[in-house]
């Protein structure tokens, strides 16, 4: 189960000290508060972490047959005010919005088209940024699948909180090779069957 998977990570915290880039994937719903707090605690303990990548997959179960887009959120990132915050090298945030046409292919897809452009809404994330809890972030890279856009007004507001904001439209989902530890049957949130050769 996802909870058991997170517990396994927590039991190996000392082995994560050298992690420089962390990827988090999200499906059809927002992270629970408990999950966000747990992940933020893990990230806070990573002293050389430089980059966090949030990969959000469009919901294929939408009743209107149009994949709904989950608004970006920062609940899984630690607050700079946390007494345990040690991620002083964490400066880069990357947000990837992609799509999966079928739940069985959630962990890999080569492309997606939309009937009409869809806006990725950053209003919630902008509210989170207003708190200054994430002022340690400097660079934001937004990567969007075809048919998805960010309003220029949102981009301009994001530039108030980041030194550099870049929006890219990509034809293929970004990929990260899986580490060797994912070869075991019980690895991954749902076991090995949920892994492919890459995380996206």
C-alpha positions as CSV (number, residue, x, y, z in Angstrom):
1,X,0.0,0.0,0.0
2,X,1.2,3.6,-0.4
3,X,1.3,4.0,3.4
4,X,3.5,1.0,3.8
5,X,5.7,2.3,0.9
6,X,6.2,5.6,2.7
7,X,6.9,3.8,6.0
8,X,9.6,1.9,4.1
9,X,11.2,5.2,3.0
10,X,11.1,6.6,6.5
11,X,12.9,3.6,7.8
12,X,15.8,4.2,5.4
13,X,16.2,8.0,5.9
14,X,20.0,7.8,6.5
15,X,20.4,6.3,3.0
16,X,18.7,9.3,1.4
17,X,21.3,11.9,2.5
18,X,22.8,12.0,-1.0
19,X,19.6,12.6,-2.9
20,X,19.9,15.6,-5.2
21,X,16.6,15.3,-7.2
22,X,13.3,14.0,-6.1
23,X,10.3,13.1,-8.2
24,X,6.7,13.0,-6.9
25,X,3.8,11.7,-9.1
26,X,0.1,12.5,-8.5
27,X,-2.9,11.0,-10.2
28,X,-6.5,12.0,-10.0
29,X,-6.7,13.7,-6.6
30,X,-4.8,16.0,-4.4
31,X,-2.4,14.7,-1.8
32,X,-3.9,14.1,1.6
33,X,-2.7,16.4,4.4
34,X,-1.1,13.5,6.2
35,X,0.8,12.4,3.0
36,X,1.9,16.0,2.3
37,X,3.2,16.5,5.8
38,X,5.1,13.2,5.7
39,X,6.7,13.9,2.4
40,X,7.6,17.5,3.5
41,X,9.3,16.0,6.5
42,X,11.3,13.6,4.3
43,X,12.4,16.4,2.0
44,X,13.3,18.6,4.9
45,X,15.9,16.0,5.9
46,X,17.7,15.9,2.6
47,X,20.7,18.2,3.0
48,X,21.9,18.2,-0.7
49,X,18.6,18.1,-2.4
50,X,18.6,20.6,-5.3
51,X,15.5,19.8,-7.4
52,X,11.9,18.6,-6.8
53,X,9.9,17.5,-9.8
54,X,6.1,17.3,-9.4
55,X,4.5,15.1,-12.2
56,X,0.7,15.5,-12.3
57,X,-1.3,13.1,-14.5
58,X,-4.7,14.2,-15.9
59,X,-7.7,12.4,-14.5
60,X,-9.1,9.9,-17.0
61,X,-12.2,9.2,-14.9
62,X,-13.8,12.6,-15.5
63,X,-17.5,12.2,-16.2
64,X,-17.5,14.6,-19.1
65,X,-14.9,12.5,-20.9
66,X,-12.4,15.3,-20.6
67,X,-9.4,14.8,-18.5
68,X,-9.4,17.2,-15.5
69,X,-6.2,18.9,-14.5
70,X,-5.1,19.0,-10.9
71,X,-3.9,22.5,-9.9
72,X,-0.3,22.5,-8.8
73,X,0.3,22.7,-5.0
74,X,3.2,22.9,-2.7
75,X,1.9,20.9,0.3
76,X,4.6,18.3,0.0
77,X,7.4,20.9,0.3
78,X,8.8,21.8,3.7
79,X,8.3,25.3,5.1
80,X,11.5,27.3,5.6
81,X,10.2,28.1,9.1
82,X,10.3,24.4,10.1
83,X,12.8,23.8,12.8
84,X,14.0,20.7,11.0
85,X,14.5,22.4,7.6
86,X,17.9,21.5,6.2
87,X,17.3,21.5,2.5
88,X,19.3,24.6,2.0
89,X,20.4,23.6,-1.6
90,X,16.8,23.2,-2.8
91,X,16.3,26.0,-5.3
92,X,14.6,24.3,-8.4
93,X,11.0,23.3,-8.8
94,X,9.8,21.6,-11.9
95,X,6.1,21.0,-12.6
96,X,5.1,18.5,-15.3
97,X,1.5,18.2,-16.5
98,X,0.9,15.1,-18.5
99,X,-1.9,12.7,-19.4
100,X,-2.7,9.0,-19.3
101,X,-5.5,7.8,-21.7
102,X,-6.2,4.7,-19.6
103,X,-5.6,3.9,-15.9
104,X,-3.7,0.8,-16.9
105,X,-1.1,3.0,-18.6
106,X,-0.7,5.4,-15.7
107,X,3.1,4.9,-15.5
108,X,3.8,5.5,-19.2
109,X,2.3,7.4,-22.1
110,X,3.7,8.7,-25.3
111,X,1.4,11.7,-26.0
112,X,-2.0,13.2,-25.6
113,X,-4.2,15.6,-27.6
114,X,-7.0,17.7,-26.3
115,X,-10.2,18.8,-28.1
116,X,-9.7,22.4,-27.0
117,X,-7.0,24.1,-24.9
118,X,-7.2,23.7,-21.2
119,X,-5.8,26.1,-18.6
120,X,-3.6,24.8,-15.8
121,X,-4.8,26.9,-12.8
122,X,-2.0,28.2,-10.5
123,X,-4.3,30.2,-8.2
124,X,-3.9,27.8,-5.3
125,X,-0.1,27.6,-5.6
126,X,0.1,31.4,-5.8
127,X,-1.8,31.6,-2.5
128,X,0.7,29.2,-0.9
129,X,3.6,31.3,-2.2
130,X,2.1,34.4,-0.5
131,X,3.0,32.9,2.9
132,X,6.8,33.1,2.1
133,X,7.1,29.5,3.4
134,X,8.7,28.5,0.1
135,X,10.9,31.6,-0.4
136,X,14.0,29.3,-0.7
137,X,12.8,28.3,-4.2
138,X,14.4,30.3,-7.0
139,X,13.8,28.6,-10.4
140,X,10.5,27.3,-11.7
141,X,10.2,25.1,-14.9
142,X,6.7,24.3,-16.1
143,X,6.4,21.5,-18.7
144,X,3.0,21.1,-20.4
145,X,1.5,18.4,-22.7
146,X,-0.1,19.6,-25.9
147,X,-3.4,21.3,-25.5
148,X,-2.6,22.7,-22.0
149,X,-1.6,26.3,-21.3
150,X,-0.8,28.7,-18.4
151,X,-2.3,32.2,-18.5
152,X,0.3,34.9,-18.9
153,X,-1.2,36.7,-15.9
154,X,-0.3,33.6,-13.8
155,X,3.2,33.5,-15.2
156,X,3.7,37.2,-14.3
157,X,2.5,36.6,-10.8
158,X,4.8,33.5,-10.4
159,X,7.7,35.7,-11.4
160,X,7.1,37.7,-8.3
161,X,8.2,34.7,-6.2
162,X,10.8,33.1,-8.5
163,X,14.0,34.5,-10.0
164,X,13.4,32.5,-13.2
165,X,10.2,31.1,-14.6
166,X,10.2,29.1,-17.8
167,X,7.1,27.5,-19.5
168,X,7.7,24.7,-22.1
169,X,5.4,22.7,-24.2
170,X,6.7,19.2,-24.7
171,X,5.7,16.5,-27.1
172,X,6.8,13.6,-24.9
173,X,6.6,13.2,-21.1
174,X,9.9,13.8,-19.3
175,X,11.5,10.6,-18.0
176,X,13.6,9.5,-15.1
177,X,15.3,6.1,-15.2
178,X,14.4,4.0,-12.2
179,X,17.1,3.1,-9.7
180,X,18.1,-0.6,-9.2
181,X,16.1,-0.8,-6.0
182,X,12.9,-0.9,-8.0
183,X,13.6,-4.4,-9.2
184,X,12.0,-6.1,-6.2
185,X,8.4,-7.3,-6.4
186,X,7.2,-5.2,-3.4
187,X,8.8,-2.0,-4.5
188,X,6.7,1.0,-5.6
189,X,3.4,2.2,-4.2
190,X,1.5,-0.7,-5.7
191,X,4.3,-3.3,-6.2
192,X,6.5,-3.8,-9.2
193,X,3.5,-4.0,-11.6
194,X,3.1,-0.2,-11.2
195,X,6.6,0.5,-12.4
196,X,7.8,0.7,-16.0
197,X,11.4,1.5,-16.9
198,X,10.9,5.2,-16.1
199,X,8.8,7.2,-13.8
200,X,6.7,8.8,-16.5
